[in-house]
Every structure is written in structure tokens, then in C-alpha cells.
Amino acid sequence: MQRILLIEDDSDQALLTREALVDGFGDVEIIIVQCGEDALKQELNSFDVILLDYNLPDMTGLDVLKKMSDREHGPVIMITGEEVLEIAVESLKEGADDFIIKTIDLPQLLPHVVQRTVSGFYWRRNMEAMEIREREKKIQIETLKRIMMTLAHHLNNAVMPIIFSAELCQRNQYSQEKAGNLVDTCLREARRINEIIERFEKFIEDEEFKYMDYLDLKDAMFDLEQPISRE
């Protein structure tokens, strides 16, 4: 069942609007308030759509929209008896999702306008959520690539001295002391590899790295670099 907030100070117009919505949607809950202040006291995000009259006794519909701007709410349709383009433009700028003029055809048109506006609002919201998820997924994939590149860089720096020392031992006849020094280098770098892996594992286990926290990959790589490269 849809919940609709109708903000309308004219009781006759409110009744006509209510009947049009009931005829159009059948099972619908309509809450009617007659001024902006009473509207703003409502839990705005509990309504599927808000129908907002432009001319209210305590403020204009634009004022209500401005006061609503920092609160969660569903789609808003501005309703006015004035055929003034500037009002329509300002209403849309301030956050209204649609605009309709009070005419003799309003009872027939309103359910269609409400249905179209609600469908469009939630379609856009779903598309925005999908775009955010896609962006986060791309960030995750790119970040994992950077993590592996960073890890490979540090492991390569440790492996190269081992390979170089082993090749020197192969090609030359060294004294026991010099050979011992090369062995010490190999052992030191092997321990460094082990330490890098342990730090990396601890880093992940401690959940210091959160994919979603990093919209800037440079920040992510800096935070990753610190525990791995720290001596």
C-alpha cells in the first residue's frame, strides 16, 4: 500500500485530490496536512510520494523544499494553480521531481503523474546505486592489482641479493670467510622475505586495509607500503 503525504491548505482541493488518488490507486494511505510546518513534522522518508501545494498559509512550497533538502524523503510533486514557468523551474532546482498545474483535468492526470514520478525516482535511485557498486568493484580490482605489485616489488628486492650471492659462489672460488659472508646475505634476505610475508598477512588479518575506505588509490598504497617496508 502506497503512503502519500498531501500538503494542501484548501480543504475542498484536498478532498478532490484524495478522491482522485483513491480512484487511481485503490488501496492507498493519504496523510493530509495544511501548512509547511506540519508537513516538516512528519517522517518524510516514510512516504512513497509527497504532493506539495505551492501556496501555503505559512510559507511557499519552495520554502518547504529548502527545509526538506537535508532530510531523506521520497519524490516530491509540486502542485500550483499558477501557470508561471519560473515557479516550475525554481521548484525543480530546489529538489521537486515533477510539477503539475491545477486544472479541470487534474483529477484524471494526477494518478498518472504520481505513478510516472514515483517509478522514475526509484529507477534513478537504483541506477545510482548500481553505478556506485560498479565503481567500488573497479576500485577493489584495481587496488588488488596495486597490492600485488607492491608485494612483488618488495619480494623482488629481497630475492635479487640471494640470486646474486648464489651466482657469485657458483662462478668463483671464494675463501671460507667470503663464502660465509655471501651465505649470511642469503639468510638475511630470506628472513626479510619471511618478515614481509608475515607483515602482509598480519596487515590483512587486522583489517587495516578496507577496500571501500579508499577512493584514492595513492592513499591505499601509502597505507599498504608502511607496514610492509618498515624495517
Backbone torsions as a table, in degrees:
resi	resn	phi	psi	omega
1	MET	NA	129.2	179.2
2	GLN	-76.0	144.4	173.4
3	ARG	-111.8	127.5	-176.8
4	ILE	-124.7	132.8	173.6
5	LEU	-101.0	119.2	178.7
6	LEU	-108.1	118.2	-179.7
7	ILE	-106.9	99.8	-172.8
8	GLU	-150.9	124.7	-177.7
9	ASP	-87.8	-18.5	179.0
10	ASP	-85.0	112.3	-174.4
11	SER	-64.0	-36.3	178.6
12	ASP	-66.9	-43.8	178.8
13	GLN	-65.2	-37.7	178.4
14	ALA	-63.0	-40.7	178.9
15	LEU	-64.6	-45.0	178.9
16	LEU	-61.8	-41.7	179.6
17	THR	-65.1	-42.1	178.5
18	ARG	-60.2	-46.8	-179.6
19	GLU	-63.2	-38.6	178.7
20	ALA	-63.8	-39.8	-179.6
21	LEU	-70.5	-40.1	178.5
22	VAL	-65.0	-42.5	177.7
23	ASP	-63.0	-37.3	-176.3
24	GLY	-79.0	-34.7	-173.9
25	PHE	-115.5	-15.7	-179.8
26	GLY	74.8	-102.8	-176.6
27	ASP	-78.5	95.2	-176.5
28	VAL	-143.6	141.6	176.7
29	GLU	-103.0	123.0	-177.1
30	ILE	-119.5	120.7	175.8
31	ILE	-102.1	124.5	-177.6
32	ILE	-110.8	128.0	172.4
33	VAL	-126.3	155.4	-170.7
34	GLN	-108.9	-0.1	178.8
35	CYS	-150.0	166.2	-177.3
36	GLY	-64.5	-42.0	-178.1
37	GLU	-61.1	-42.9	178.2
38	ASP	-65.3	-34.7	178.0
39	ALA	-64.3	-42.6	-177.1
40	LEU	-70.9	-14.3	176.9
41	LYS	-81.2	-12.0	-178.0
42	GLN	-78.3	158.3	170.9
43	GLU	-78.7	90.3	-169.4
44	LEU	-61.1	-34.8	-177.6
45	ASN	-76.5	1.0	177.5
46	SER	-90.2	-3.0	-178.3
47	PHE	-104.7	142.2	178.3
48	ASP	-74.4	-28.3	178.8
49	VAL	-157.3	150.4	179.0
50	ILE	-120.9	124.9	175.9
51	LEU	-102.2	117.4	-169.8
52	LEU	-119.0	115.5	175.6
53	ASP	-72.6	142.8	-178.0
54	TYR	-73.2	-44.3	-176.2
55	ASN	-96.7	105.4	179.3
56	LEU	-117.1	157.7	-175.9
57	PRO	-66.3	-28.3	-175.3
58	ASP	-107.6	-17.0	179.4
59	MET	-168.2	169.6	176.9
60	THR	-87.8	165.7	175.8
61	GLY	-60.0	-33.0	177.1
62	LEU	-63.5	-39.5	178.1
63	ASP	-62.8	-40.8	178.9
64	VAL	-62.8	-44.5	178.9
65	LEU	-58.9	-43.2	179.8
66	LYS	-62.8	-40.1	-180.0
67	LYS	-72.5	-23.0	179.3
68	MET	-83.9	-13.8	-167.6
69	SER	-59.2	-28.5	-178.1
70	ASP	-99.6	16.3	-179.6
71	ARG	-123.3	150.1	176.8
72	GLU	-72.7	134.6	176.7
73	HIS	-161.6	163.3	177.8
74	GLY	-82.6	-166.6	-178.2
75	PRO	-65.2	148.5	-179.3
76	VAL	-121.3	130.8	174.9
77	ILE	-113.2	119.1	177.5
78	MET	-82.1	131.3	178.8
79	ILE	-119.8	130.4	-179.3
80	THR	-147.8	153.9	176.1
81	GLY	-90.4	-0.9	-176.5
82	GLU	-102.2	125.6	178.1
83	GLU	-87.5	68.6	-178.3
84	VAL	-117.4	117.6	-176.4
85	LEU	-60.6	-38.0	-177.6
86	GLU	-60.5	-37.1	179.5
87	ILE	-64.7	-43.0	179.1
88	ALA	-61.7	-46.2	-178.8
89	VAL	-62.9	-47.1	-179.8
90	GLU	-63.6	-38.1	179.6
91	SER	-61.5	-45.4	179.9
92	LEU	-66.9	-36.9	177.7
93	LYS	-63.8	-36.6	-176.8
94	GLU	-83.8	-1.1	173.2
95	GLY	119.9	-1.7	175.6
96	ALA	-66.4	145.4	-179.2
97	ASP	-93.2	-20.2	178.1
98	ASP	-158.2	172.0	-174.4
99	PHE	-145.7	132.5	179.7
100	ILE	-139.7	142.4	-178.1
101	ILE	-99.3	139.6	177.7
102	LYS	-70.6	109.8	175.8
103	THR	-131.4	179.5	179.7
104	ILE	-65.1	-22.6	-179.2
105	ASP	-89.7	0.5	-175.3
106	LEU	-54.5	-44.9	-179.2
107	PRO	-58.8	-34.1	179.5
108	GLN	-80.0	-35.7	-176.0
109	LEU	-79.2	-34.8	-169.3
110	LEU	-57.1	-47.7	179.9
111	PRO	-58.1	-37.2	179.6
112	HIS	-68.7	-41.2	178.4
113	VAL	-63.8	-43.6	179.7
114	VAL	-61.7	-47.8	-179.0
115	GLN	-61.1	-44.2	179.2
116	ARG	-63.7	-43.2	-177.7
117	THR	-67.1	-44.3	179.8
118	VAL	-63.7	-45.3	179.4
119	SER	-61.0	-44.2	179.8
120	GLY	-65.3	-39.0	-179.0
121	PHE	-61.9	-49.4	-176.2
122	TYR	-76.2	-26.2	173.8
123	TRP	-65.4	-45.5	178.5
124	ARG	-63.4	-41.0	179.7
125	ARG	-62.1	-42.5	178.7
126	ASN	-65.1	-39.6	178.8
127	MET	-64.8	-40.9	177.9
128	GLU	-63.1	-41.1	178.9
129	ALA	-64.2	-40.4	178.4
130	MET	-64.3	-41.1	179.2
131	GLU	-63.7	-39.7	178.4
132	ILE	-64.2	-44.5	179.5
133	ARG	-62.7	-40.5	178.8
134	GLU	-64.2	-41.5	179.2
135	ARG	-64.0	-43.0	179.6
136	GLU	-64.0	-37.8	179.3
137	LYS	-64.4	-42.2	178.4
138	LYS	-63.2	-39.4	178.1
139	ILE	-63.8	-41.6	179.1
140	GLN	-60.4	-48.2	-177.6
141	ILE	-63.0	-46.5	-179.3
142	GLU	-64.5	-37.6	-179.8
143	THR	-67.1	-40.2	177.3
144	LEU	-61.8	-39.0	176.5
145	LYS	-60.8	-44.4	-178.9
146	ARG	-66.2	-36.6	178.6
147	ILE	-61.0	-47.8	-178.1
148	MET	-65.0	-37.6	177.5
149	MET	-64.4	-41.2	179.7
150	THR	-65.3	-45.3	179.6
151	LEU	-63.1	-43.4	179.8
152	ALA	-62.1	-37.5	179.3
153	HIS	-60.6	-47.8	-178.0
154	HIS	-69.7	-37.8	178.1
155	LEU	-67.0	-40.0	178.9
156	ASN	-63.3	-40.3	177.8
157	ASN	-61.3	-32.1	179.7
158	ALA	-83.3	-32.8	-177.0
159	VAL	-73.5	-37.5	-174.2
160	MET	-58.0	-43.3	177.2
161	PRO	-62.6	-32.7	178.1
162	ILE	-65.8	-47.4	179.6
163	ILE	-62.0	-44.3	-178.7
164	PHE	-62.4	-43.1	179.8
165	SER	-64.9	-40.9	179.7
166	ALA	-64.6	-40.6	179.3
167	GLU	-66.0	-38.1	177.2
168	LEU	-61.9	-42.5	178.7
169	CYS	-63.9	-35.2	-178.8
170	GLN	-68.9	-40.6	-171.2
171	ARG	-87.8	-19.0	-172.4
172	ASN	-128.4	155.6	173.8
173	GLN	-95.8	102.5	-178.1
174	TYR	-101.3	152.7	173.0
175	SER	-65.1	164.2	-179.6
176	GLN	-60.2	-35.9	-178.7
177	GLU	-66.3	-45.8	-178.5
178	LYS	-67.2	-41.0	177.9
179	ALA	-62.3	-37.2	178.5
180	GLY	-63.7	-38.2	177.4
181	ASN	-62.8	-40.0	178.3
182	LEU	-66.4	-38.2	177.0
183	VAL	-63.6	-41.7	178.0
184	ASP	-59.8	-40.7	177.4
185	THR	-60.7	-44.3	179.8
186	CYS	-62.0	-45.0	-179.7
187	LEU	-64.3	-41.2	-179.2
188	ARG	-62.6	-44.5	-179.5
189	GLU	-71.0	-32.0	176.4
190	ALA	-65.4	-41.7	176.6
191	ARG	-64.5	-34.3	178.5
192	ARG	-64.4	-41.2	177.1
193	ILE	-60.2	-45.7	179.8
194	ASN	-61.5	-40.1	-179.7
195	GLU	-66.6	-40.5	178.1
196	ILE	-60.5	-45.5	-179.3
197	ILE	-64.4	-42.5	-180.0
198	GLU	-64.0	-42.3	179.3
199	ARG	-64.7	-39.9	179.1
200	PHE	-63.9	-44.6	178.5
201	GLU	-61.8	-43.1	179.8
202	LYS	-65.4	-38.2	179.2
203	PHE	-58.5	-44.8	179.6
204	ILE	-70.5	-44.1	-178.4
205	GLU	-62.5	-36.8	-179.5
206	ASP	-77.4	-2.9	179.0
207	GLU	55.9	36.9	175.6
208	GLU	-70.7	-24.4	-177.3
209	PHE	-105.9	118.4	178.7
210	LYS	-116.4	124.7	-179.5
211	TYR	-55.5	-49.2	-170.4
212	MET	-72.5	-15.7	-178.4
213	ASP	-76.5	-13.8	-171.9
214	TYR	-113.1	102.0	170.9
215	LEU	-92.1	-13.6	176.5
216	ASP	-114.1	112.0	-176.1
217	LEU	-65.5	-25.4	177.3
218	LYS	-62.6	-39.9	177.9
219	ASP	-65.2	-40.4	-180.0
220	ALA	-62.0	-44.6	-177.8
221	MET	-69.4	-34.1	177.4
222	PHE	-63.3	-46.2	-179.7
223	ASP	-65.2	-32.9	179.0
224	LEU	-74.2	-38.9	-175.8
225	GLU	-64.1	-37.2	-172.6
226	GLN	-59.9	-54.4	-177.7
227	PRO	-70.7	-25.5	-178.6
228	ILE	-78.1	-44.8	-174.2
229	SER	-85.3	-10.7	-177.8
230	ARG	-64.0	129.1	179.0
231	GLU	-85.9	NA	NA
